[in-house]
Structures are given as C-alpha cells and as structure tokens.
C-alpha cells in the first residue's frame, strides 16, 4: 500500500501486522514507525524532565511563602503584597541562577531525542 503522509512524502509500504515500514526515496530515511511503548516512554521522559526543571523554583517559592507566612503570623501583619513580592523575587532569582543547569538539561534531552529517536530512552 502506498500512502502519502501529512508532508506529502511518499511512503512505500506500511505493514501494521509486524510494525515495520519501508521508507520511500522522498523521506531520505527520516521516517520512523513508533510503537505505543516508545511513545509512552517519550511522554513519560518529557513529563519527568518538566517536573525536574520546575521543581527547584517551585520549592523555593514554597519555602519563601512559608517563611513569610510565619513572619506574618508572629507579627500579625496581614498585607497581601508582603507574601507576593518576596515569592516572585525569590523565584525570579532562582530562575536566573538555575538557567545554565536548566539549559544543560534541555540540551541533553534534545541530544538524546534527535541522535537516536527510537532508542534514546
């Protein structure tokens, strides 16, 4: 069966029974057939990376929020901006300080995905 994909590249044959695909000349070997397990692993690794990257800033925001809340409880100052401004400042500083680490994590993940799409995980 000859089909055209969304990019109008001609794929010679797709055999669903054994999960194989014969690549056409138009694709230059850049078409891969992804199994459900591979797609699940890709999504899982992407979500874990998103959690890993966002966790430090979220934890810093939570710690600063708890400290400011304790100070508010002790001093009985109930100002709304007193909780907002320190959390935003701490999270912005954390984002700036952690940017090299975040960039390295994203580059490592992108290198894994693009170097060997089906076996990177």
C-alpha positions as CSV (number, residue, x, y, z in Angstrom):
1,X,0.0,0.0,0.0
2,X,1.4,3.4,-1.0
3,X,0.3,6.3,1.1
4,X,1.3,10.0,1.5
5,X,1.9,11.4,4.9
6,X,1.0,15.0,6.1
7,X,4.1,16.4,4.5
8,X,3.2,14.8,1.1
9,X,6.2,12.4,1.3
10,X,5.7,9.1,-0.4
11,X,5.9,6.1,1.9
12,X,6.2,2.8,0.0
13,X,4.7,0.3,2.4
14,X,3.3,0.2,5.9
15,X,2.8,-3.2,7.4
16,X,0.7,-2.9,10.6
17,X,1.0,-6.6,11.5
18,X,4.7,-6.6,12.2
19,X,5.1,-2.8,13.0
20,X,7.5,-2.2,10.1
21,X,7.7,0.5,7.5
22,X,9.6,0.7,4.2
23,X,10.9,4.1,3.6
24,X,10.4,5.8,0.3
25,X,13.0,7.7,-1.6
26,X,11.4,11.1,-0.7
27,X,11.9,10.7,3.1
28,X,15.7,10.1,3.0
29,X,15.4,7.7,6.0
30,X,13.8,10.3,8.3
31,X,10.5,8.4,8.8
32,X,10.3,6.1,11.8
33,X,7.4,4.0,12.9
34,X,6.9,4.5,16.6
35,X,5.3,1.8,18.8
36,X,2.9,2.5,21.7
37,X,5.7,1.6,24.2
38,X,8.1,4.0,22.6
39,X,5.5,6.8,22.5
40,X,4.7,6.2,26.2
41,X,8.4,6.3,27.2
42,X,8.8,9.5,25.2
43,X,5.9,11.2,27.0
44,X,7.0,9.8,30.4
45,X,10.6,11.1,30.0
46,X,9.3,14.5,28.8
47,X,7.0,14.9,31.9
48,X,9.8,13.8,34.2
49,X,12.1,16.4,32.7
50,X,9.4,19.1,33.0
51,X,9.0,18.2,36.7
52,X,12.7,18.1,37.3
53,X,13.2,21.5,35.7
54,X,10.3,23.2,37.5
55,X,10.9,21.6,41.0
56,X,13.7,23.9,42.3
57,X,11.7,27.1,41.6
58,X,8.5,25.7,43.0
59,X,10.3,24.5,46.1
60,X,12.0,27.9,46.6
61,X,8.6,29.6,46.2
62,X,7.1,27.3,48.7
63,X,9.8,27.8,51.3
64,X,9.8,31.6,50.9
65,X,5.9,31.5,51.2
66,X,6.1,29.5,54.4
67,X,8.7,31.8,55.9
68,X,6.8,34.9,55.1
69,X,3.6,33.3,56.5
70,X,5.3,32.6,59.7
71,X,6.6,36.1,60.0
72,X,3.1,37.4,59.2
73,X,1.6,35.1,61.9
74,X,4.1,36.3,64.5
75,X,3.9,40.0,63.8
76,X,0.1,39.9,62.9
77,X,0.8,41.9,59.7
78,X,-1.8,40.8,57.1
79,X,-0.6,42.5,54.0
80,X,-1.3,40.7,50.7
81,X,1.7,42.1,48.8
82,X,4.0,41.0,51.6
83,X,3.6,37.4,50.5
84,X,3.6,38.0,46.8
85,X,6.6,40.2,46.3
86,X,9.2,38.0,48.1
87,X,8.0,34.9,46.4
88,X,8.2,36.4,42.9
89,X,11.6,37.9,43.7
90,X,13.0,34.6,45.0
91,X,11.6,32.6,42.1
92,X,13.0,35.0,39.5
93,X,16.4,34.9,41.2
94,X,16.2,31.1,41.2
95,X,15.3,31.0,37.5
96,X,18.2,33.3,36.7
97,X,20.7,31.3,38.8
98,X,19.5,27.9,37.6
99,X,19.3,28.9,33.9
100,X,22.6,27.2,33.0
101,X,21.5,24.0,34.6
102,X,18.1,24.1,33.0
103,X,19.7,24.8,29.6
104,X,22.1,21.8,30.1
105,X,19.2,19.5,31.0
106,X,17.2,20.6,27.9
107,X,20.2,20.3,25.6
108,X,21.0,16.8,26.9
109,X,17.4,15.7,26.4
110,X,17.2,17.2,22.9
111,X,20.5,15.5,22.0
112,X,19.1,12.1,23.2
113,X,15.9,12.6,21.2
114,X,17.5,13.7,17.9
115,X,20.5,11.5,17.9
116,X,18.6,8.2,18.2
117,X,14.9,8.8,18.1
118,X,13.7,5.2,18.8
119,X,16.3,4.1,21.3
120,X,17.2,7.3,23.2
121,X,15.3,6.5,26.3
